[in-house]
Amino acid sequence: MSGGTSESTEVHTRILRVTLAEPECRAYWQHVDLTVPVEKRSAIAFEHRWFGARTMPRVRTLIATLAQRFDETPDALAALRSWRSAPVEVRVLVCHWHLQFSDAVYRAFTGGYLVQRRADGRPTVDRDQVERWVHSTWGERWAAPTRLKFAGNLLTAAGEAGLVAGRTNPRQLVVPRVSDDALTYLLQFLRNVRIEGSFLRNPYLASVGLDESVLPARLASLRGVHYRQLGDVVDIEWSAPNLRAWAETTEEARA
């Protein structure tokens, strides 16, 4: 897919410090002013208690991490600020997709590894299996203790996103419910960014169980997204010009 900002291909360790963090993400997109430099935001967030009674070091970590997740897509950030009525189950999926977009390891884990396990009929996953996947994918890039930390935090984030259930091993693979509003948000988001994949086949949709076998029927019923396919050619018409306009219209309709 083509558009503006590209999904991150950087392999980094931010998920070792912050997992899905839906409440903190919501506080960030409600309060952040992108005209304020990132290095000055922590003091503001701490003073105004964006994240409750968090310590200043934790606030600095959250600000640095969430800036990396959201600042590169300002239209989405503006849309999320406008869309105040989004229910928590939708916000969780939004956070999941933005974490995928900004973290290549989490994207490969949730949009590749877990999807393949489901397809292979393996209904569970545990931390040791994820550690071995991290090792086989990135080799000796990290020592064993760090790989285990990755495995634990990847599973925690996936659990927060509704992709795995349970807190002890083995954990059950599950497919979250994706409402029409959540799906429309994702499609509107993806139309203006660059990702590896296609409109019908990408890690964002695959991670939540929406593949080419079920997606056309979902698209046909969505308001504001007019979908047609002829062979391999997909034609999409959008009622809203961009994500922010869609969010504002959705919020007005809920008022």
C-alpha positions as CSV (number, residue, x, y, z in Angstrom):
1,M,0.0,0.0,0.0
2,S,1.2,3.6,-0.6
3,G,0.8,6.8,1.1
4,G,2.7,9.1,3.5
5,T,4.5,7.8,6.6
6,S,6.0,4.3,6.4
7,E,5.6,1.7,9.0
8,S,8.7,1.3,11.2
9,T,11.2,-1.3,10.1
10,E,13.6,-0.5,13.0
11,V,14.2,-3.3,15.4
12,H,14.2,-1.8,18.9
13,T,13.5,-2.6,22.5
14,R,10.9,-0.1,23.5
15,I,8.3,-2.9,24.2
16,L,10.6,-4.0,27.0
17,R,9.6,-0.8,28.8
18,V,6.1,-0.1,27.6
19,T,3.6,-2.7,26.4
20,L,0.2,-1.8,24.9
21,A,-0.6,0.7,27.6
22,E,-4.1,1.7,26.4
23,P,-4.9,4.1,29.3
24,E,-1.6,5.9,28.8
25,C,-2.0,6.0,25.1
26,R,-5.4,7.6,25.5
27,A,-4.0,10.2,27.9
28,Y,-1.3,11.0,25.4
29,W,-3.5,11.6,22.4
30,Q,-6.0,13.6,24.5
31,H,-3.3,16.0,25.8
32,V,-0.3,16.1,23.6
33,D,0.6,19.3,21.7
34,L,2.9,18.4,18.8
35,T,4.3,21.9,18.6
36,V,5.9,21.3,22.0
37,P,9.3,19.5,21.6
38,V,9.4,16.0,22.9
39,E,12.1,16.8,25.4
40,K,9.8,19.4,27.1
41,R,6.7,17.3,27.2
42,S,7.6,15.2,30.3
43,A,7.6,18.2,32.6
44,I,4.2,19.2,31.3
45,A,2.8,15.7,31.6
46,F,4.2,15.2,35.1
47,E,2.9,18.6,36.3
48,H,-0.6,18.0,34.9
49,R,-0.7,14.3,35.8
50,W,-1.5,13.0,32.4
51,F,-0.6,9.5,33.6
52,G,-1.8,9.8,37.2
53,A,0.7,9.5,40.0
54,R,3.6,8.1,37.9
55,T,7.1,9.1,38.8
56,M,9.0,11.5,36.6
57,P,11.4,8.8,35.3
58,R,8.3,6.7,34.2
59,V,6.7,9.8,32.7
60,R,9.8,10.4,30.6
61,T,9.8,6.8,29.4
62,L,6.1,7.0,28.5
63,I,6.5,10.3,26.6
64,A,9.5,9.1,24.6
65,T,7.7,5.8,23.7
66,L,4.3,7.2,22.9
67,A,5.8,10.0,20.8
68,Q,7.5,7.3,18.8
69,R,4.2,5.5,18.4
70,F,1.9,8.4,17.4
71,D,3.8,11.5,16.4
72,E,4.7,10.3,12.9
73,T,0.9,10.0,12.1
74,P,-0.5,13.4,13.2
75,D,-3.7,12.9,11.2
76,A,-4.4,9.8,13.3
77,L,-3.5,11.6,16.5
78,A,-5.9,14.4,15.6
79,A,-8.6,11.9,14.8
80,L,-8.1,10.1,18.1
81,R,-8.4,13.4,20.0
82,S,-11.7,14.1,18.3
83,W,-13.1,10.6,18.7
84,R,-13.8,10.8,22.4
85,S,-16.7,8.3,22.3
86,A,-14.6,5.4,21.1
87,P,-15.3,2.5,23.5
88,V,-12.5,0.8,25.3
89,E,-12.5,-2.3,23.2
90,V,-12.0,-0.1,20.1
91,R,-9.3,1.9,21.8
92,V,-7.5,-1.3,22.6
93,L,-7.4,-2.3,19.0
94,V,-6.3,1.1,17.9
95,C,-3.4,0.9,20.3
96,H,-2.6,-2.6,19.0
97,W,-2.4,-1.4,15.4
98,H,-0.3,1.7,16.2
99,L,2.0,-0.5,18.2
100,Q,2.3,-2.8,15.2
101,F,3.0,0.2,12.9
102,S,5.7,1.5,15.1
103,D,7.4,-1.8,16.2
104,A,8.6,-4.3,13.7
105,V,9.1,-7.0,16.3
106,Y,5.6,-6.8,17.6
107,R,4.2,-6.6,14.1
108,A,6.1,-9.8,13.1
109,F,4.9,-11.5,16.3
110,T,1.2,-10.6,16.1
111,G,0.8,-10.4,12.3
112,G,3.0,-13.3,11.5
113,Y,4.0,-15.8,14.2
114,L,0.6,-15.9,16.0
115,V,-1.3,-15.9,12.7
116,Q,0.7,-18.9,11.5
117,R,0.1,-20.8,14.7
118,R,-3.6,-20.3,14.4
119,A,-3.5,-21.4,10.7
120,D,-1.5,-24.5,11.7
121,G,-4.1,-25.5,14.3
122,R,-1.9,-24.8,17.3
123,P,-4.3,-23.1,19.7
124,T,-1.8,-22.2,22.4
125,V,1.5,-20.4,22.9
126,D,4.0,-20.1,25.8
127,R,6.9,-17.9,26.7
128,D,9.6,-20.5,25.8
129,Q,8.1,-20.9,22.4
130,V,8.1,-17.2,21.8
131,E,11.7,-16.9,23.1
132,R,12.8,-19.6,20.5
133,W,11.0,-17.6,17.8
134,V,12.8,-14.4,18.8
135,H,16.1,-16.3,18.7
136,S,15.4,-18.0,15.4
137,T,14.3,-14.7,13.8
138,W,17.0,-12.3,15.2
139,G,19.7,-14.8,16.1
140,E,22.2,-13.7,18.8
141,R,21.2,-10.0,18.6
142,W,20.0,-10.3,22.2
143,A,21.2,-12.5,25.1
144,A,18.9,-15.2,26.5
145,P,17.6,-13.1,29.4
146,T,16.7,-10.3,27.0
147,R,15.0,-12.7,24.7
148,L,12.9,-14.0,27.6
149,K,12.0,-10.5,28.5
150,F,10.9,-9.9,24.9
151,A,8.8,-13.1,25.0
152,G,7.1,-12.1,28.2
153,N,6.4,-8.5,27.1
154,L,5.2,-9.6,23.6
155,L,2.8,-12.0,25.2
156,T,1.7,-9.3,27.7
157,A,1.0,-6.8,24.9
158,A,-0.8,-9.4,22.8
159,G,-2.9,-10.3,25.9
160,E,-3.8,-6.6,26.4
161,A,-4.8,-6.5,22.7
162,G,-7.1,-9.5,23.1
163,L,-5.0,-11.9,20.9
164,V,-4.1,-14.3,23.7
165,A,-5.9,-15.3,26.9
166,G,-4.6,-16.1,30.3
167,R,-1.6,-15.1,32.4
168,T,0.0,-18.5,32.8
169,N,1.5,-20.8,30.2
170,P,0.3,-22.1,27.9
171,R,-1.8,-19.2,26.8
172,Q,-4.8,-19.6,24.5
173,L,-4.8,-18.0,21.1
174,V,-8.0,-16.0,20.6
175,V,-9.4,-13.7,17.9
176,P,-10.8,-10.4,19.2
177,R,-14.1,-9.0,18.0
178,V,-13.5,-6.1,15.6
179,S,-16.4,-3.7,15.4
180,D,-17.3,-1.8,12.2
181,D,-15.9,1.4,13.7
182,A,-12.6,-0.3,14.7
183,L,-12.3,-1.8,11.2
184,T,-13.1,1.5,9.5
185,Y,-10.6,3.3,11.6
186,L,-7.9,0.8,10.5
187,L,-8.8,1.1,6.8
188,Q,-8.8,4.9,7.0
189,F,-5.5,4.8,8.7
190,L,-3.9,2.4,6.2
191,R,-5.0,4.4,3.2
192,N,-2.5,7.2,3.9
193,V,0.6,5.2,5.1
194,R,3.0,2.9,3.5
195,I,3.1,-0.7,4.7
196,E,4.4,-4.0,3.4
197,G,1.4,-5.9,2.1
198,S,-1.8,-5.2,0.2
199,F,-5.3,-3.9,1.1
200,L,-6.6,-7.3,1.7
201,R,-3.5,-9.0,3.0
202,N,-1.4,-7.4,5.7
203,P,-0.3,-8.0,9.3
204,Y,-2.7,-5.5,10.7
205,L,-5.8,-7.3,9.4
206,A,-4.3,-10.8,9.8
207,S,-3.5,-10.2,13.4
208,V,-7.2,-9.9,14.3
209,G,-8.4,-12.7,12.1
210,L,-9.5,-10.7,9.1
211,D,-8.1,-12.4,6.0
212,E,-9.2,-12.7,2.4
213,S,-11.8,-15.4,3.3
214,V,-13.8,-13.1,5.5
215,L,-12.8,-9.6,4.8
216,P,-14.8,-8.9,1.6
217,A,-18.1,-9.7,3.4
218,R,-17.1,-7.3,6.2
219,L,-16.1,-4.6,3.7
220,A,-19.4,-4.9,1.8
221,S,-21.3,-4.0,5.0
222,L,-19.2,-1.0,6.1
223,R,-20.7,2.5,6.0
224,G,-18.4,5.0,4.5
225,V,-16.2,2.5,2.7
226,H,-17.5,1.4,-0.8
227,Y,-15.5,-1.7,-1.9
228,R,-15.4,-3.4,-5.3
229,Q,-13.1,-6.1,-6.5
230,L,-12.6,-7.4,-10.0
231,G,-10.0,-10.1,-10.1
232,D,-6.9,-8.8,-8.4
233,V,-8.0,-5.2,-8.8
234,V,-9.5,-3.6,-5.7
235,D,-11.4,-0.3,-6.0
236,I,-12.3,1.7,-2.8
237,E,-14.4,4.8,-2.5
238,W,-14.3,6.7,0.8
239,S,-17.1,8.9,2.1
240,A,-14.7,10.9,4.3
241,P,-11.7,12.6,2.7
242,N,-9.3,11.5,5.5
243,L,-9.2,9.8,8.9
244,R,-9.6,13.0,10.9
245,A,-12.8,13.9,9.0
246,W,-14.2,10.4,9.5
247,A,-13.5,10.5,13.2
248,E,-15.2,13.9,13.5
249,T,-18.2,12.8,11.6
250,T,-18.4,9.6,13.7
251,E,-18.2,11.6,16.9
252,E,-20.9,14.0,15.8
253,A,-23.2,11.1,14.9
254,R,-22.8,9.7,18.5
255,A,-23.6,13.1,20.1
